[in-house]
Amino acid sequence: MKKWTFFMLLIAILLFGSVIGFNLFKQQKIAEYMANRPEAEFPITAVTVKSVDWVPVIEAIGFIEPNQGVTLANETSGIIDKISFDSGTTVEQEQLLVELDSEVEQANLKSAEAKVPAAKAKYKRYQGLYKKGSISKEALDEAGANYFSLVADVESLKASIDRREIRAPFAGVVGIRNVYLGQYLQTGSDIVRLEDTSVMRLRFTVPQTDISRINLGQTVEIFVDAYPERPFAGSITAIEPAVAVQSGLIQVQADIPNSDSKLRSGMFARAKIILPKVTDQVTLPQTAITYTLYGDNIYLIKEEDGVQRVTQQVVKVGERSGDIAHILEGVEPGDMVVTSGQVRLSNHAKVRIVEDTALTPPKETPML
């Protein structure tokens, strides 16, 4: 029994010893392999920093408005007797657009105008008789009141007829009309939209901290989604005198010439207020910058003993324009910066610069 127990213990010791020995042998070989393994070299793309001229901008968003725009409506109810415009046409100021039926008003006007000459003659005759003392002052006043009352009635009827004629308050382009010949219109019905689109306006807001950098007449570039590659040039024409207390923003208005009628009211637009150009500035592709909660950083490439290695560097990023970022601190002209392949890098990592066109935009966008 004791011999059997001894042999079992011996077998267990040999078994566990062999496992432990194998693991120690494996770890030794792994350590030898890692010690003799060549240092990893990471492929990256890079760019040499150069000093350039930078045009800073203040970016904002807003909606395009016409120089003047109004939806025409009728002041009085009635049946449409005449429509003198076509949808989408250009009209002149005071041009007659819609005329409501005014036969009753015209008849009343003729009746009142027919009574005016007799009332006027009677008033003048009474003036002569009063001077001679043939009539009383009361009779003269009554004749004058009748005459001036008829004149006022004539003016009132003419005004009533004019209110039944809807005219263009200014020159511009009309939209699609919402009424038809013979239609009965209630007071205040929408007839057509009229807009003066020769000059368009953009209202936007900027932070109060930027007030010192904007002024009247300053150049503004406008971009709309309909023409994404075309900037529309304009200028600041008005700055609100008061800052909004709740938001700390100030409202700004810019005028944009629209002689080719490309801009339409209601368009969403992005504005760039052009600031004075600054020289000898550092810019980098935005792909070169790693944005984190702890700060923005890049990788600088430096040569050590004939080997290219990278060093992580914190930078201060200013404005961004497209895929280019303005660097305020952390990089100097002549530095070489990694532009892609940063994911696998760490401080002092060995790198190899390669040519890569993955970040180069194609000349033509491929069809889906």
Sequence and secondary structure as in RCSB ss.txt:
>XXXX:A:sequence
MKKWTFFMLLIAILLFGSVIGFNLFKQQKIAEYMANRPEAEFPITAVTVKSVDWVPVIEAIGFIEPNQGVTLANE
TSGIIDKISFDSGTTVEQEQLLVELDSEVEQANLKSAEAKVPAAKAKYKRYQGLYKKGSISKEALDEAGANYFSL
VADVESLKASIDRREIRAPFAGVVGIRNVYLGQYLQTGSDIVRLEDTSVMRLRFTVPQTDISRINLGQTVEIFVD
AYPERPFAGSITAIEPAVAVQSGLIQVQADIPNSDSKLRSGMFARAKIILPKVTDQVTLPQTAITYTLYGDNIYL
IKEEDGVQRVTQQVVKVGERSGDIAHILEGVEPGDMVVTSGQVRLSNHAKVRIVEDTALTPPKETPML
>XXXX:A:secstr
 HHHHHHHHHHHHHHHHHHHHHHHHHHHHHHHHHHHS   EEEEEEEE  EEEE  EEEEEEEEEEEEEEEEE S
S EEEEEE   TT EE TT EEEEE  HHHHHHHHHHHHHHHHHHHHHHHHHHHHHHTSS HHHHHHHHHHHHHH
HHHHHHHHHHHHHTEEE SSSEEE      TT EE TT EEEEEEEEEEEEEEEEEEGGGGGG  TT EEEEEET
TEEEEEEEEEEEEE SS  TTT EEEEEEEEE TT    TT EEEEEEE   EEEEEEEEGGG EEETTEEEEEE
EEEETTEEEEEEEEEEEEEEETTEEEEEES  TT EEEEE GGG  TT EEEE    TTS  SS    
